[in-house]
Amino acid sequence: MQYWLFKSEPASWGWDKQVAKGAAGEEWDGVRNYQARNFMRQMAVGDLGFFYHSVNEKQVVGVVEVIAKAHPDSTAEDARWECVDIKAVAAFPRPVTLAQIKAEPRLAEMALVKNARLSVQPVTAEAWKILCKMGGYAT
């Protein structure tokens, strides 16, 4: 199992919209960054990820699961762009802010701390456990 973080602007695609998609989930479309696309190509069905509200909120708000491997992005005219499908698993009882993440020394090497602009990024198993504990989410 691998762990990931998916960033979204809550005004355009927030946690509530993701939850509303239910078990059918939704394409994580619109990603136009090669590194983020390549991370999605590495994902397997069953991998878990954090759902992160960017822009004003800057916080992890929930957990999602990859439910479809990388496939052509339906919003792209260019076949180079691919995406995965994800579904909501559970909301974080306590959202974890970027400030809290940056204040935790054990998370200093997270991609979110070092490369905040990347919309899809890997999360180590250790960081996964730490963030889940911070958010009150039982793994």
KOLLUMGU-325904 format. One record per atom (N, C-alpha, C): residue in three letters; x, y, z; residue number from 1. Coordinates in pm, 1 decimal, padded with zeros to 6 digits. Example, Ala and Ser with C-alpha at 12.3 -4.5 7.8 and 13.67 -1.06 7.14 Angstrom:
REM KOLLUMGU-325904
ALA	01319.0	-00569.0	00780.0	1
ALA	01230.0	-00450.0	00780.0	1
ALA	01320.0	-00330.0	00780.0	1
SER	01285.0	-00225.0	00708.0	2
SER	01367.0	-00106.0	00714.0	2
SER	01290.0	00003.0	00787.0	2
END
This chain:
REM KOLLUMGU-325904
MET	00083.9	-00118.4	00000.0	1
MET	00000.0	00000.0	00000.0	1
MET	00087.5	00123.4	00000.0	1
GLN	00046.6	00218.9	-00082.9	2
GLN	00113.0	00348.5	-00087.3	2
GLN	00015.5	00454.9	-00039.8	2
TYR	00072.0	00568.5	00000.4	3
TYR	-00008.6	00679.0	00051.8	3
TYR	00021.1	00804.4	-00028.6	3
TRP	-00081.9	00889.9	-00039.9	4
TRP	-00074.3	01006.4	-00126.7	4
TRP	-00143.7	01125.5	-00062.2	4
LEU	-00127.5	01240.7	-00124.4	5
LEU	-00201.0	01360.0	-00085.2	5
LEU	-00253.7	01424.0	-00212.6	5
PHE	-00383.4	01453.9	-00212.7	6
PHE	-00450.9	01517.4	-00325.4	6
PHE	-00495.4	01656.3	-00282.2	6
LYS	-00446.0	01758.5	-00352.5	7
LYS	-00479.9	01896.5	-00317.9	7
LYS	-00588.6	01949.2	-00410.2	7
SER	-00683.2	02021.4	-00350.3	8
SER	-00789.6	02081.0	-00429.5	8
SER	-00832.7	02213.8	-00368.9	8
GLU	-00871.2	02305.3	-00455.4	9
GLU	-00928.3	02430.7	-00408.7	9
GLU	-01072.4	02402.0	-00368.7	9
PRO	-01107.8	02424.5	-00242.7	10
PRO	-01241.6	02387.9	-00197.1	10
PRO	-01354.8	02458.7	-00270.7	10
ALA	-01329.1	02575.5	-00326.0	11
ALA	-01433.3	02647.3	-00400.3	11
ALA	-01467.5	02576.1	-00531.6	11
SER	-01370.4	02506.1	-00590.3	12
SER	-01397.7	02436.6	-00716.1	12
SER	-01428.4	02288.0	-00696.0	12
TRP	-01357.9	02221.6	-00604.6	13
TRP	-01387.5	02080.9	-00574.0	13
TRP	-01346.6	02055.7	-00429.5	13
GLY	-01444.3	02059.6	-00341.1	14
GLY	-01417.7	02042.2	-00199.7	14
GLY	-01456.1	01904.2	-00149.1	14
TRP	-01426.0	01882.1	-00023.8	15
TRP	-01452.8	01754.9	00041.6	15
TRP	-01599.9	01716.2	00030.0	15
ASP	-01691.5	01810.3	00050.6	16
ASP	-01834.1	01778.4	00044.1	16
ASP	-01874.7	01724.8	-00093.0	16
LYS	-01818.9	01780.6	-00199.4	17
LYS	-01848.3	01730.9	-00334.1	17
LYS	-01792.3	01590.6	-00352.5	17
GLN	-01673.4	01567.0	-00298.1	18
GLN	-01613.0	01434.0	-00308.6	18
GLN	-01699.7	01332.0	-00235.2	18
VAL	-01743.7	01365.8	-00115.2	19
VAL	-01829.4	01275.7	-00037.1	19
VAL	-01959.4	01247.9	-00112.2	19
ALA	-02016.1	01350.3	-00174.7	20
ALA	-02143.1	01335.1	-00246.0	20
ALA	-02135.1	01235.9	-00362.0	20
LYS	-02015.6	01211.8	-00413.6	21
LYS	-01999.0	01115.3	-00523.6	21
LYS	-02012.2	00970.7	-00476.2	21
GLY	-02007.9	00949.0	-00345.3	22
GLY	-02028.9	00815.3	-00289.9	22
GLY	-01927.4	00714.1	-00337.6	22
ALA	-01971.9	00588.9	-00342.8	23
ALA	-01883.3	00478.2	-00378.9	23
ALA	-01835.4	00486.5	-00523.1	23
ALA	-01910.1	00556.4	-00608.6	24
ALA	-01870.7	00569.8	-00749.0	24
ALA	-01746.4	00656.5	-00763.9	24
GLY	-01723.1	00745.2	-00667.8	25
GLY	-01605.3	00830.1	-00672.6	25
GLY	-01607.0	00926.7	-00788.2	25
GLU	-01488.2	00978.2	-00817.9	26
GLU	-01474.7	01079.9	-00921.7	26
GLU	-01332.7	01078.1	-00976.4	26
GLU	-01318.5	01114.1	-01102.9	27
GLU	-01186.1	01131.4	-01162.4	27
GLU	-01113.6	01244.9	-01091.0	27
TRP	-00984.9	01227.6	-01067.2	28
TRP	-00902.9	01337.1	-01016.0	28
TRP	-00845.2	01405.6	-01139.7	28
ASP	-00930.9	01475.4	-01211.4	29
ASP	-00896.0	01528.7	-01342.9	29
ASP	-00838.2	01669.0	-01336.1	29
GLY	-00793.5	01714.8	-01449.7	30
GLY	-00744.7	01851.1	-01461.8	30
GLY	-00600.7	01873.0	-01420.7	30
VAL	-00530.5	01767.9	-01382.3	31
VAL	-00390.0	01782.2	-01341.4	31
VAL	-00304.3	01797.7	-01467.2	31
ARG	-00230.6	01907.0	-01474.0	32
ARG	-00146.0	01934.0	-01590.6	32
ARG	-00001.9	01960.1	-01547.0	32
ASN	00046.7	01869.3	-01465.8	33
ASN	00184.7	01873.9	-01417.9	33
ASN	00240.1	01733.1	-01435.8	33
TYR	00354.1	01722.5	-01504.0	34
TYR	00408.4	01589.9	-01534.8	34
TYR	00442.8	01509.6	-01409.7	34
GLN	00500.0	01573.7	-01309.9	35
GLN	00536.7	01501.3	-01188.5	35
GLN	00412.4	01447.2	-01118.3	35
ALA	00308.6	01529.7	-01106.5	36
ALA	00183.8	01484.7	-01044.0	36
ALA	00120.5	01372.3	-01125.3	36
ARG	00120.8	01385.2	-01257.6	37
ARG	00066.7	01278.4	-01343.6	37
ARG	00144.3	01149.4	-01323.8	37
ASN	00275.7	01159.2	-01315.4	38
ASN	00358.2	01039.9	-01297.1	38
ASN	00330.8	00974.0	-01163.0	38
PHE	00305.2	01053.3	-01059.7	39
PHE	00266.3	00994.7	-00931.0	39
PHE	00136.2	00917.3	-00946.6	39
MET	00039.6	00971.8	-01021.0	40
MET	-00086.8	00899.6	-01039.9	40
MET	-00065.1	00769.4	-01116.1	40
ARG	00029.5	00767.7	-01205.8	41
ARG	00061.0	00645.0	-01278.9	41
ARG	00115.1	00536.3	-01186.1	41
GLN	00172.0	00575.6	-01072.3	42
GLN	00227.0	00480.5	-00975.2	42
GLN	00121.2	00425.0	-00880.3	42
MET	00005.4	00484.9	-00878.9	43
MET	-00097.6	00446.1	-00782.0	43
MET	-00162.6	00314.0	-00818.2	43
ALA	-00205.0	00243.1	-00713.0	44
ALA	-00275.9	00116.9	-00729.4	44
ALA	-00413.1	00129.3	-00664.3	44
VAL	-00506.0	00052.5	-00714.8	45
VAL	-00638.5	00048.6	-00653.0	45
VAL	-00621.0	00004.6	-00507.6	45
GLY	-00683.1	00077.5	-00417.1	46
GLY	-00671.7	00048.2	-00274.8	46
GLY	-00575.3	00139.2	-00200.6	46
ASP	-00488.5	00209.4	-00275.3	47
ASP	-00401.8	00307.7	-00210.1	47
ASP	-00489.1	00414.0	-00143.9	47
LEU	-00437.7	00472.0	-00035.7	48
LEU	-00511.6	00575.1	00037.0	48
LEU	-00441.9	00709.6	00021.4	48
GLY	-00520.1	00814.9	00035.7	49
GLY	-00464.3	00948.3	00025.6	49
GLY	-00535.2	01045.7	00117.7	49
PHE	-00466.6	01153.7	00146.4	50
PHE	-00527.8	01263.5	00219.6	50
PHE	-00594.3	01356.4	00119.4	50
PHE	-00710.0	01409.5	00155.5	51
PHE	-00778.1	01511.5	00076.6	51
PHE	-00745.9	01644.4	00143.4	51
TYR	-00679.0	01732.0	00070.2	52
TYR	-00626.2	01855.8	00125.4	52
TYR	-00693.0	01975.4	00059.8	52
HIS	-00752.6	02060.9	00141.3	53
HIS	-00808.3	02186.5	00091.6	53
HIS	-00696.7	02290.0	00084.6	53
SER	-00670.2	02339.7	-00034.9	54
SER	-00564.1	02438.4	-00053.3	54
SER	-00621.4	02580.5	-00044.0	54
VAL	-00548.3	02675.5	-00091.8	55
VAL	-00581.5	02818.4	-00098.0	55
VAL	-00599.9	02876.0	00042.3	55
ASN	-00721.1	02910.6	00080.9	56
ASN	-00743.5	02978.2	00208.9	56
ASN	-00740.6	02883.2	00327.8	56
GLU	-00791.5	02762.7	00312.2	57
GLU	-00801.4	02670.2	00425.7	57
GLU	-00668.4	02605.5	00461.5	57
LYS	-00599.6	02553.1	00362.2	58
LYS	-00470.6	02485.5	00380.4	58
LYS	-00475.4	02384.2	00494.4	58
GLN	-00555.1	02277.9	00472.6	59
GLN	-00567.7	02175.3	00575.2	59
GLN	-00610.8	02041.3	00516.3	59
VAL	-00565.3	01934.1	00581.8	60
VAL	-00609.2	01799.1	00548.1	60
VAL	-00746.5	01781.5	00611.5	60
VAL	-00845.2	01744.0	00528.9	61
VAL	-00982.2	01734.6	00579.5	61
VAL	-01039.5	01593.2	00576.1	61
GLY	-00973.8	01502.0	00503.5	62
GLY	-01029.0	01367.3	00495.5	62
GLY	-00935.6	01268.1	00429.4	62
VAL	-00985.2	01146.2	00419.3	63
VAL	-00911.4	01034.7	00359.2	63
VAL	-00989.6	00985.0	00238.4	63
VAL	-00916.7	00958.9	00129.9	64
VAL	-00975.9	00904.2	00008.2	64
VAL	-00904.8	00774.3	-00028.7	64
GLU	-00968.9	00698.7	-00115.6	65
GLU	-00911.9	00573.4	-00164.9	65
GLU	-00908.6	00576.3	-00316.7	65
VAL	-00799.8	00527.9	-00374.8	66
VAL	-00789.5	00514.9	-00519.4	66
VAL	-00876.0	00396.1	-00561.3	66
ILE	-00970.1	00421.5	-00652.7	67
ILE	-01061.9	00314.6	-00694.9	67
ILE	-01046.2	00276.9	-00842.2	67
ALA	-00963.0	00351.1	-00915.5	68
ALA	-00932.7	00315.5	-01054.4	68
ALA	-00790.9	00360.2	-01085.7	68
LYS	-00715.9	00273.1	-01150.4	69
LYS	-00577.8	00305.0	-01189.4	69
LYS	-00577.1	00418.1	-01291.3	69
ALA	-00458.2	00469.9	-01317.3	70
ALA	-00443.3	00580.6	-01411.8	70
ALA	-00503.5	00544.3	-01547.9	70
HIS	-00575.7	00640.3	-01602.1	71
HIS	-00642.8	00626.2	-01731.2	71
HIS	-00649.5	00763.9	-01795.6	71
PRO	-00684.4	00773.2	-01923.1	72
PRO	-00691.7	00904.7	-01987.0	72
PRO	-00785.7	00999.3	-01911.3	72
ASP	-00741.3	01121.4	-01894.7	73
ASP	-00820.0	01226.1	-01828.7	73
ASP	-00928.7	01271.6	-01925.3	73
SER	-01054.0	01257.5	-01886.6	74
SER	-01165.5	01291.0	-01975.7	74
SER	-01174.4	01440.7	-02006.2	74
THR	-01104.0	01523.4	-01929.3	75
THR	-01108.4	01668.0	-01953.5	75
THR	-00994.0	01715.8	-02042.3	75
ALA	-00907.1	01625.1	-02083.2	76
ALA	-00789.4	01663.4	-02162.4	76
ALA	-00807.4	01625.4	-02308.6	76
GLU	-00765.8	01715.4	-02395.3	77
GLU	-00764.8	01684.5	-02538.2	77
GLU	-00635.1	01614.3	-02576.8	77
ASP	-00535.4	01625.6	-02491.7	78
ASP	-00403.5	01569.1	-02516.0	78
ASP	-00392.6	01435.9	-02441.2	78
ALA	-00360.2	01330.2	-02511.2	79
ALA	-00355.7	01195.0	-02453.0	79
ALA	-00245.4	01177.3	-02349.0	79
ARG	-00154.0	01274.2	-02336.3	80
ARG	-00048.1	01262.9	-02236.6	80
ARG	-00101.6	01271.3	-02093.5	80
TRP	-00219.0	01330.1	-02076.5	81
TRP	-00270.2	01355.2	-01941.4	81
TRP	-00360.1	01242.6	-01894.4	81
GLU	-00327.6	01191.9	-01778.1	82
GLU	-00400.1	01080.3	-01718.1	82
GLU	-00441.4	01117.4	-01576.9	82
CYS	-00532.9	01038.4	-01523.3	83
CYS	-00577.8	01060.7	-01386.0	83
CYS	-00623.2	00928.5	-01325.1	83
VAL	-00645.0	00929.5	-01196.4	84
VAL	-00702.8	00815.3	-01125.5	84
VAL	-00842.0	00855.5	-01079.5	84
ASP	-00918.5	00759.5	-01034.3	85
ASP	-01047.4	00787.3	-00970.8	85
ASP	-01030.8	00763.8	-00822.0	85
ILE	-01094.2	00850.4	-00741.9	86
ILE	-01088.4	00836.1	-00596.3	86
ILE	-01228.3	00846.3	-00537.3	86
LYS	-01243.9	00786.2	-00420.5	87
LYS	-01368.8	00800.4	-00345.4	87
LYS	-01335.7	00841.7	-00202.4	87
ALA	-01428.4	00911.6	-00141.0	88
ALA	-01411.6	00952.5	-00001.6	88
ALA	-01423.4	00830.8	00088.7	88
VAL	-01338.1	00823.9	00190.1	89
VAL	-01342.9	00717.0	00290.1	89
VAL	-01399.4	00771.8	00420.8	89
ALA	-01338.5	00878.3	00471.5	90
ALA	-01384.2	00936.3	00598.7	90
ALA	-01327.5	01076.4	00615.6	90
ALA	-01404.3	01160.7	00682.1	91
ALA	-01355.7	01294.6	00716.7	91
ALA	-01261.8	01284.2	00836.1	91
PHE	-01168.7	01375.0	00844.9	92
PHE	-01084.2	01385.5	00962.8	92
PHE	-01168.4	01444.2	01076.3	92
PRO	-01169.8	01380.2	01192.8	93
PRO	-01240.7	01439.4	01306.6	93
PRO	-01189.6	01579.8	01340.0	93
ARG	-01058.9	01598.3	01323.4	94
ARG	-00996.1	01729.2	01345.3	94
ARG	-00910.1	01760.4	01223.6	94
PRO	-00953.7	01852.2	01135.8	95
PRO	-00867.7	01886.8	01023.0	95
PRO	-00729.7	01930.0	01072.3	95
VAL	-00627.5	01895.6	00994.1	96
VAL	-00489.3	01928.7	01030.0	96
VAL	-00440.7	02037.0	00934.2	96
THR	-00404.5	02151.3	00989.6	97
THR	-00363.5	02265.0	00907.8	97
THR	-00218.8	02252.3	00861.7	97
LEU	-00187.9	02326.7	00757.4	98
LEU	-00050.6	02330.9	00708.7	98
LEU	00041.5	02384.4	00817.8	98
ALA	-00004.6	02480.5	00895.2	99
ALA	00077.1	02535.1	01004.4	99
ALA	00110.1	02426.2	01106.5	99
GLN	00012.8	02340.1	01137.9	100
GLN	00037.0	02230.3	01231.5	100
GLN	00136.3	02129.9	01172.5	100
ILE	00122.9	02104.4	01043.6	101
ILE	00213.0	02011.1	00976.6	101
ILE	00355.3	02065.6	00979.5	101
LYS	00370.9	02193.6	00948.0	102
LYS	00503.7	02255.0	00947.6	102
LYS	00563.8	02261.8	01088.3	102
ALA	00478.7	02266.3	01189.5	103
ALA	00527.4	02273.7	01328.0	103
ALA	00572.1	02138.2	01382.1	103
GLU	00537.5	02030.4	01312.1	104
GLU	00574.8	01895.4	01355.8	104
GLU	00707.6	01857.5	01290.5	104
PRO	00816.1	01851.8	01368.7	105
PRO	00948.9	01823.6	01311.5	105
PRO	00956.2	01693.2	01232.4	105
ARG	00879.8	01593.2	01272.2	106
ARG	00884.7	01463.6	01203.2	106
ARG	00824.8	01471.8	01062.3	106
LEU	00757.3	01582.7	01029.8	107
LEU	00696.3	01599.4	00897.1	107
LEU	00772.4	01698.9	00809.8	107
ALA	00889.8	01738.7	00854.2	108
ALA	00967.6	01841.3	00783.1	108
ALA	01005.1	01800.5	00641.2	108
GLU	01012.8	01670.9	00613.2	109
GLU	01051.9	01623.9	00480.3	109
GLU	00932.6	01594.8	00389.2	109
MET	00812.2	01617.8	00436.7	110
MET	00693.9	01594.2	00352.6	110
MET	00698.1	01680.7	00227.7	110
ALA	00651.7	01626.4	00116.4	111
ALA	00643.1	01704.0	-00007.1	111
ALA	00557.2	01828.4	00014.1	111
LEU	00453.2	01817.4	00094.9	112
LEU	00365.3	01930.9	00120.9	112
LEU	00441.4	02047.4	00182.9	112
VAL	00540.3	02017.4	00263.7	113
VAL	00621.2	02121.1	00328.8	113
VAL	00728.3	02173.4	00232.6	113
LYS	00786.8	02083.8	00154.5	114
LYS	00899.4	02120.5	00068.1	114
LYS	00857.5	02170.0	-00070.1	114
ASN	00743.2	02122.6	-00121.0	115
ASN	00695.1	02159.7	-00254.9	115
ASN	00544.6	02179.9	-00249.1	115
ALA	00503.2	02287.3	-00187.6	116
ALA	00361.9	02310.8	-00159.9	116
ALA	00275.4	02324.2	-00285.0	116
ARG	00334.7	02350.4	-00399.4	117
ARG	00254.9	02372.2	-00520.8	117
ARG	00211.3	02243.0	-00589.9	117
LEU	00275.2	02131.7	-00560.6	118
LEU	00245.3	02006.0	-00628.6	118
LEU	00108.1	01952.9	-00586.5	118
SER	00019.7	01930.9	-00684.0	119
SER	-00119.4	01897.1	-00654.1	119
SER	-00143.8	01752.0	-00615.8	119
VAL	-00055.0	01663.3	-00655.8	120
VAL	-00062.6	01521.8	-00618.2	120
VAL	00077.1	01482.9	-00574.7	120
GLN	00088.1	01426.2	-00454.5	121
GLN	00220.8	01397.1	-00401.9	121
GLN	00220.9	01274.5	-00312.1	121
PRO	00335.3	01207.5	-00303.2	122
PRO	00344.9	01089.9	-00216.5	122
PRO	00353.9	01129.9	-00069.4	122
VAL	00312.0	01037.0	00015.0	123
VAL	00321.4	01052.5	00160.7	123
VAL	00384.2	00923.8	00213.0	123
THR	00484.7	00934.9	00297.1	124
THR	00547.2	00815.2	00352.7	124
THR	00453.4	00749.0	00453.3	124
ALA	00476.9	00621.8	00480.5	125
ALA	00395.9	00549.2	00579.2	125
ALA	00407.5	00614.6	00716.6	125
GLU	00527.1	00662.1	00751.1	126
GLU	00545.6	00727.6	00880.5	126
GLU	00464.7	00857.7	00888.0	126
ALA	00473.2	00939.1	00782.3	127
ALA	00398.0	01065.2	00780.1	127
ALA	00248.0	01037.0	00783.3	127
TRP	00205.3	00930.4	00715.1	128
TRP	00064.5	00892.0	00715.1	128
TRP	00016.3	00868.6	00859.0	128
LYS	00090.7	00788.8	00933.1	129
LYS	00052.1	00756.7	01071.3	129
LYS	00049.3	00881.6	01158.5	129
ILE	00149.1	00967.5	01143.9	130
ILE	00156.6	01089.5	01224.9	130
ILE	00036.5	01180.7	01194.9	130
LEU	00008.8	01202.1	01067.9	131
LEU	-00102.6	01290.6	01031.8	131
LEU	-00237.9	01231.8	01072.2	131
CYS	-00253.4	01102.7	01057.8	132
CYS	-00379.5	01040.8	01100.5	132
CYS	-00399.7	01061.3	01251.1	132
LYS	-00293.5	01044.3	01329.2	133
LYS	-00302.9	01065.1	01473.2	133
LYS	-00335.8	01210.4	01503.7	133
MET	-00269.9	01303.4	01434.9	134
MET	-00296.5	01445.3	01456.5	134
MET	-00442.0	01480.0	01425.3	134
GLY	-00499.5	01414.7	01326.7	135
GLY	-00636.3	01442.0	01284.8	135
GLY	-00741.8	01360.4	01358.1	135
GLY	-00697.8	01273.3	01448.8	136
GLY	-00792.8	01190.6	01522.1	136
GLY	-00856.1	01080.7	01438.7	136
TYR	-00787.7	01042.4	01330.4	137
TYR	-00838.3	00938.3	01241.8	137
TYR	-00771.8	00806.1	01275.1	137
ALA	-00852.4	00706.9	01310.6	138
ALA	-00799.8	00574.7	01346.2	138
ALA	-00769.9	00495.3	01220.0	138
THR	-00645.6	00447.9	01208.9	139
THR	-00606.7	00369.5	01090.8	139
THR	-00629.4	00221.6	01112.5	139
END
